[in-house]
Structures are given as C-alpha cells and as structure tokens.
Amino acid sequence: MPTQRTITAGVDGSPESLEAADWAAREALRRDLPLHLIHAYDVPSERSHLPEIEVPFHRERGALDRAVVQLSYAHPALGILDEQVTGPPVRALLAAAESSALLVVGSRGFGALAGVLVGSVALAVAARADCPVVLVRAGGHPEDDPEGSAAGPNRPVVLGLDLDRPCDELLEFAFFAAAARHAPLHVVHTWAVPLVPSADATDPTVAKSRSLSASLTPWRNKFPGTQVTERLVHGLAGHHLVKAAAEAGLLVVGRRISAGGRLGRTAHAAIHRTRCPVAIVPHS
C-alpha cells in the first residue's frame, strides 16, 4: 500500500474499469500525484469447483498488467504504482481510500436512454469511502485535455449545492476541479417552495439567492481565474442536476458522513442517470 497520497483507481479488466483508470491517470497528471492501480482478487471458496469461477491467478494479474502497460504508453510522464490484493474488492478499495486523495471506479451502462447500471462495488465504495469517489462510465463524454484546450475552455464542472448544510468540502473540491481543468463552474441549488408562507416578509427567492452568493464569494476570491455561474431553481435536485450535467465534464454532489454509509436520493439520481463522471464528496 502506498504511503503517499495518490489518485487510486480500481481495475478488474472490464472496459469500465479501464476507462476509469484512464480518467484517474489524467487527474493524477493534473494534480501532479502518482496513480495507484489496485486489483482485488477474491479467492473462491474451496468447495467451489466451477471452472468459470476458479479463475487462475495469472489471468487476474494479467488485467492489472495490461492496464499498467496501456496507461504507461498513453501517459509516459505519469508515475504508476500497481498493487494486487487478495480479498473482496469493496474492502480493498475502502482500505486504499484511506491514503488516497481521490478514488476512481467504473460504472456500467445500458445506453443513453436506459440509464446507468452501477455495480454493487461502485455503489458500496461511493457510499463509504473516506475520500471523494468518482464514478466513470465507459462510453461517456470524451475526456477533456488535462492542460486545457487552446480552442477554448473544457466542459464545465457542475456542482449541486445544498445550502442547508455545511458545504466547504464540496466547494473546495468543485472549485479546484474547475481550476485544474481551466473549465467554468456551474453551481446549482434547488429548493421547494414552502406550502406555508414564512412569517419573514423577505422574498424567499431573494433570501436563497443572497445565501448562495454569500457561500460562493470566498471561493471566488480564492479562485479568481475560474468563471462561475450560479442557478437557483425550484424542484427536485436530482432532476435539475441531471439536466445541468448533460454537457458537463464532471458532476459534483455531496454525501453526508452522518448518513451511515448510505447515498441520498440526489446522489443516486446523479449516478444512475448521468453520462459524465460523477464525484461523490463526503462532508459533515
């Protein structure tokens, strides 16, 4: 296990995991961090005699070796650490997350109209990891240039922001991601109109707008080169975020640590219905 902070990607030989590993490699280059590729090999039960289950170890190791070769060729300046672990993938990835700046895993999809089928490993890791987790779907949007494009900014980063809870972790992650990509940041806050009018004479829309602007001001000052737009909309957060992320390069949503290893409705909607990579950021 690496002792330094890394960008970690889970590899299992599937197209989804290879896409995730390539995304992680580009993110490692942006952050000037090494890439840690990890493959967990869950040894089958001694009572199992099914040849399709008893996969030889050298075949399992081959998936990791192929990923290392492909990424080394595609990103020659990248430092790559590879690790083969015996045990359940969820346990191995959660352990790796403890020393990672970011954990990247692949998600599976049926197609643009059928939504995304996310594997149980990806969901479990996204709900419980100590660090932010990015889920990458194979065949999603083309990856942006890590150094930014001379033809213009990269695809925007979209942030779903809940003003009713502490949100500094989300803001820091989203602003940093946008700045590293030379991309604009679109911040979306959704809220439902109360059924019973408030005794406060202030227009609730105006109050929400002021609160949103106040939350963004210190981060705008820290990242003056990042173009930021803010949207205040009524309705369900998941619905509006999926729409906002239709052409995004990255969607950022939060996960409350106090939720006990469960993902909220907004995170579920983002993961299952969005084509672009989705970052799940744990916060208080």
C-alpha positions as CSV (number, residue, x, y, z in Angstrom):
1,M,0.0,0.0,0.0
2,P,1.5,3.4,-1.0
3,T,2.3,5.7,2.0
4,Q,1.9,8.9,0.0
5,R,-1.3,10.5,-1.2
6,T,-2.3,9.1,-4.6
7,I,-5.1,9.1,-7.2
8,T,-6.3,5.5,-6.9
9,A,-8.3,3.5,-9.5
10,G,-9.8,0.1,-9.2
11,V,-9.0,-2.3,-12.1
12,D,-10.7,-5.5,-13.0
13,G,-10.1,-5.8,-16.7
14,S,-13.5,-4.5,-17.8
15,P,-13.9,-1.7,-20.3
16,E,-15.5,0.4,-17.5
17,S,-12.5,0.0,-15.1
18,L,-10.0,0.8,-17.9
19,E,-12.0,3.9,-18.7
20,A,-11.9,4.8,-15.1
21,A,-8.2,4.1,-14.8
22,D,-7.5,6.4,-17.8
23,W,-9.6,9.2,-16.2
24,A,-7.7,8.7,-13.0
25,A,-4.4,8.9,-14.9
26,R,-5.4,12.3,-16.3
27,E,-6.5,13.5,-12.9
28,A,-3.2,12.4,-11.4
29,L,-1.4,14.4,-14.1
30,R,-3.5,17.5,-13.2
31,R,-2.7,17.2,-9.6
32,D,1.0,16.1,-10.0
33,L,0.3,12.9,-8.0
34,P,1.2,9.3,-8.7
35,L,-1.5,6.9,-9.9
36,H,-2.2,3.9,-7.8
37,L,-3.8,1.0,-9.7
38,I,-5.3,-1.7,-7.5
39,H,-6.9,-5.0,-8.4
40,A,-8.6,-7.1,-5.7
41,Y,-8.7,-10.8,-6.4
42,D,-11.3,-12.5,-4.3
43,V,-10.3,-16.2,-3.9
44,P,-13.2,-18.5,-4.5
45,S,-14.4,-21.0,-1.9
46,E,-12.5,-24.3,-1.5
47,R,-15.9,-26.0,-2.1
48,S,-16.3,-24.4,-5.5
49,H,-15.3,-26.5,-8.5
50,L,-16.9,-24.4,-11.2
51,P,-14.2,-23.6,-13.8
52,E,-15.8,-20.3,-14.7
53,I,-15.4,-19.2,-11.0
54,E,-12.0,-20.6,-10.4
55,V,-10.1,-18.0,-12.5
56,P,-6.4,-18.7,-12.5
57,F,-4.3,-16.1,-10.6
58,H,-2.2,-15.3,-13.7
59,R,-5.3,-14.3,-15.6
60,E,-6.3,-12.0,-12.8
61,R,-2.8,-10.5,-12.7
62,G,-2.9,-10.0,-16.4
63,A,-5.8,-7.5,-16.1
64,L,-3.6,-5.3,-13.9
65,D,-0.5,-5.7,-16.1
66,R,-2.4,-4.7,-19.2
67,A,-3.7,-1.6,-17.5
68,V,-0.2,-0.6,-16.5
69,V,1.1,-1.1,-20.0
70,Q,-1.7,0.9,-21.6
71,L,-1.5,3.8,-19.2
72,S,2.3,3.9,-19.3
73,Y,2.2,4.2,-23.1
74,A,-0.6,6.8,-23.1
75,H,0.8,8.9,-20.3
76,P,4.6,8.5,-20.3
77,A,5.2,11.2,-17.7
78,L,2.9,9.6,-15.1
79,G,4.2,7.7,-12.1
80,I,2.2,4.4,-11.7
81,L,2.0,2.2,-8.6
82,D,0.3,-1.2,-9.1
83,E,-1.0,-3.5,-6.4
84,Q,-2.6,-6.9,-6.4
85,V,-4.7,-7.6,-3.3
86,T,-6.3,-10.9,-2.2
87,G,-9.8,-10.3,-0.8
88,P,-13.2,-8.7,-1.6
89,P,-12.9,-5.6,-3.9
90,V,-15.0,-3.3,-1.6
91,R,-12.8,-4.0,1.4
92,A,-9.6,-3.5,-0.7
93,L,-10.8,-0.2,-2.3
94,L,-12.1,1.2,1.0
95,A,-8.7,0.5,2.6
96,A,-6.9,2.2,-0.4
97,A,-9.2,5.2,0.0
98,E,-7.6,5.9,3.4
99,S,-4.4,7.0,1.8
100,S,-5.9,8.4,-1.4
101,A,-6.7,12.0,-2.4
102,L,-9.3,10.5,-4.8
103,L,-10.7,7.1,-5.6
104,V,-11.9,6.3,-9.1
105,V,-14.1,3.4,-10.1
106,G,-16.0,2.4,-13.2
107,S,-19.8,2.2,-13.7
108,R,-21.7,0.1,-16.2
109,G,-24.4,1.5,-18.5
110,F,-27.2,0.1,-20.8
111,G,-27.2,3.1,-23.1
112,A,-28.1,6.8,-23.2
113,L,-31.9,6.2,-23.0
114,A,-31.9,3.3,-20.5
115,G,-29.9,5.0,-17.8
116,V,-26.8,3.6,-16.0
117,L,-26.5,0.3,-14.2
118,V,-24.0,0.8,-11.5
119,G,-22.3,-2.2,-10.0
120,S,-22.6,-3.1,-6.3
121,V,-18.9,-2.5,-5.7
122,A,-19.1,1.1,-7.1
123,L,-22.1,1.9,-5.0
124,A,-20.7,0.5,-1.8
125,V,-17.4,2.3,-2.3
126,A,-19.1,5.6,-3.2
127,A,-21.2,5.4,0.0
128,R,-18.5,4.5,2.4
129,A,-15.1,5.8,1.3
130,D,-13.2,8.3,3.4
131,C,-12.1,10.3,0.3
132,P,-14.1,11.6,-2.6
133,V,-15.1,8.9,-5.1
134,V,-15.5,9.5,-8.9
135,L,-17.6,7.0,-10.9
136,V,-16.7,6.9,-14.6
137,R,-19.0,5.4,-17.2
138,A,-17.5,3.7,-20.3
139,G,-18.5,5.5,-23.5
140,G,-19.4,8.7,-21.7
141,H,-18.2,12.2,-22.7
142,P,-14.7,12.4,-24.2
143,E,-12.1,13.3,-21.7
144,D,-11.0,16.9,-21.7
145,D,-7.4,18.0,-22.2
146,P,-5.6,17.9,-18.8
147,E,-3.8,21.1,-19.7
148,G,-6.9,22.9,-21.1
149,S,-7.6,23.5,-24.7
150,A,-6.2,26.3,-26.8
151,A,-9.6,26.3,-28.7
152,G,-11.5,27.2,-25.6
153,P,-12.4,26.1,-22.1
154,N,-13.1,22.4,-21.2
155,R,-16.5,21.1,-20.5
156,P,-18.0,22.7,-17.3
157,V,-17.9,21.3,-13.8
158,V,-21.4,21.2,-12.3
159,L,-21.8,21.4,-8.6
160,G,-25.0,20.5,-6.8
161,L,-25.0,22.6,-3.6
162,D,-27.2,22.2,-0.5
163,L,-27.2,25.5,1.4
164,D,-28.9,24.0,4.4
165,R,-25.8,22.0,5.4
166,P,-22.0,22.7,5.7
167,C,-20.6,22.7,2.2
168,D,-17.0,23.8,2.3
169,E,-15.7,20.3,1.3
170,L,-17.9,20.3,-1.8
171,L,-17.0,23.9,-2.7
172,E,-13.3,23.3,-2.3
173,F,-13.4,20.1,-4.5
174,A,-15.5,21.7,-7.2
175,F,-13.5,24.9,-7.4
176,F,-10.3,23.0,-7.5
177,A,-11.6,20.6,-10.2
178,A,-12.8,23.5,-12.4
179,A,-9.5,25.4,-12.0
180,A,-7.4,22.4,-12.7
181,R,-9.3,21.8,-15.9
182,H,-9.4,25.5,-17.0
183,A,-13.2,25.0,-17.1
184,P,-16.2,27.1,-16.0
185,L,-18.0,26.1,-12.8
186,H,-21.8,25.9,-12.8
187,V,-23.3,25.9,-9.3
188,V,-26.9,24.7,-9.0
189,H,-29.0,24.9,-5.8
190,T,-32.6,23.6,-5.9
191,W,-35.3,24.2,-3.4
192,A,-39.0,23.6,-3.0
193,V,-41.4,26.5,-2.4
194,P,-42.9,26.0,1.2
195,L,-46.6,25.2,1.4
196,V,-47.0,27.6,4.3
197,P,-45.7,31.1,3.7
198,S,-42.9,32.2,6.1
199,A,-43.6,34.9,8.6
200,D,-40.5,36.6,7.3
201,A,-41.6,39.3,4.8
202,T,-38.4,38.8,2.8
203,D,-39.0,37.1,-0.6
204,P,-37.7,33.5,-0.1
205,T,-36.2,33.5,-3.6
206,V,-34.2,36.7,-2.8
207,A,-33.0,35.2,0.5
208,K,-31.9,32.0,-1.1
209,S,-30.1,33.9,-3.8
210,R,-28.2,36.0,-1.3
211,S,-27.3,32.9,0.7
212,L,-26.0,31.2,-2.5
213,S,-23.9,34.2,-3.4
214,A,-22.5,34.6,0.1
215,S,-21.4,30.9,0.1
216,L,-19.6,31.3,-3.2
217,T,-17.9,34.7,-2.5
218,P,-14.9,33.5,-0.5
219,W,-14.2,30.7,-3.0
220,R,-14.5,33.1,-5.9
221,N,-11.8,35.1,-4.2
222,K,-9.6,32.0,-3.8
223,F,-10.0,31.1,-7.5
224,P,-10.3,34.4,-9.3
225,G,-9.5,32.8,-12.7
226,T,-12.5,30.4,-12.6
227,Q,-15.6,31.5,-14.3
228,V,-18.6,30.8,-12.0
229,T,-22.3,30.9,-12.8
230,E,-25.0,30.2,-10.2
231,R,-28.5,29.0,-10.6
232,L,-31.3,28.9,-8.1
233,V,-34.2,26.6,-9.3
234,H,-37.3,25.1,-7.8
235,G,-37.9,21.3,-7.8
236,L,-36.1,18.1,-7.3
237,A,-32.4,18.3,-7.0
238,G,-31.7,15.1,-8.9
239,H,-33.8,16.1,-11.9
240,H,-32.2,19.5,-12.3
241,L,-28.7,18.3,-11.8
242,V,-29.0,15.6,-14.4
243,K,-30.2,18.3,-16.9
244,A,-27.4,20.6,-15.9
245,A,-24.8,17.9,-16.4
246,A,-25.9,16.9,-19.9
247,E,-22.8,18.6,-21.4
248,A,-20.7,18.6,-18.3
249,G,-17.2,17.2,-17.9
250,L,-17.8,16.4,-14.2
251,L,-20.8,16.5,-11.8
252,V,-20.0,17.0,-8.1
253,V,-22.5,16.1,-5.4
254,G,-22.2,15.5,-1.7
255,R,-22.6,12.6,0.7
256,R,-23.3,13.2,4.4
257,I,-20.8,11.3,6.6
258,S,-23.6,11.1,9.2
259,A,-25.8,9.1,6.8
260,G,-24.1,5.9,7.9
261,G,-22.8,4.6,4.6
262,R,-25.9,5.4,2.5
263,L,-26.2,7.6,-0.5
264,G,-29.0,10.2,-0.7
265,R,-31.6,10.5,-3.4
266,T,-29.7,13.2,-5.2
267,A,-26.5,11.2,-5.4
268,H,-28.4,8.1,-6.6
269,A,-30.1,10.2,-9.4
270,A,-26.8,11.6,-10.4
271,I,-25.0,8.2,-10.5
272,H,-27.8,6.3,-12.4
273,R,-28.8,9.0,-14.9
274,T,-25.7,11.0,-15.8
275,R,-23.3,10.1,-18.6
276,C,-20.4,12.3,-17.4
277,P,-18.2,11.3,-14.4
278,V,-19.8,11.9,-11.0
279,A,-17.8,12.9,-8.0
280,I,-19.3,11.9,-4.6
281,V,-17.7,14.1,-1.9
282,P,-18.1,13.1,1.8
283,H,-18.9,16.1,4.0
284,S,-20.1,16.8,7.6
